[in-house]
């Protein structure tokens, strides 16, 4: 593949074929700008298909979201695109609170960054390994107690401006490739048929 257009076409073809290993290998073969273009090209049906294709494929844990070499309270950016009708581009920025074993963290803090931030609030969350499956849960019922210095002030999600978007929500993340994960959202414990794909910045490696 020599450019984003070819990469986009190939990723779409691989997702339609539905085999997770070729999808993973292909995404890992791309440079960061091309990978991000390909990830940003995925529409709602393709995100849904990708979510289903990687079910049980490869484990993902919080150590994959913020690699061990990352200093405490240093954000790792995961560039995202969701399946909503509008305002689809965003970032989830994860960080490891101080005082944990960097190689075996129990949980991460994080927040969402997007163009309508002032309306939705920062969407803080706590992320941890699922106890039941090799997946990561992004829990908006909880918020961290510390944050990087350049983040917005911490807000609860149930009672403030973020309640409509983030209240009573838990996202589940599945691994697609070394840098890419796919997520699905649930509110009040029920799946809401909403997906998003994330691409971790290349500078943050395991």
Secondary structure, 3 states (H helix, E strand, C coil): CCCHHHHHHHHHHHHHHCCHHHHHHHHHHCCHHHHHHHHHCCCHHHHHHHHHHCCCCCCCCHHHHCCCCCCCCCCEEEEEEECCCCCCEEEEEEECCCCCCCCCCCEEEEEEECCCHHHHCCCCEEEEECCCCCCEEEECCCCCCCCCCCCCCCCCCCCCCCHHHHCCEEEEEEECCCCEEEEEEEECCEEEEEEEEEEECCCCCC
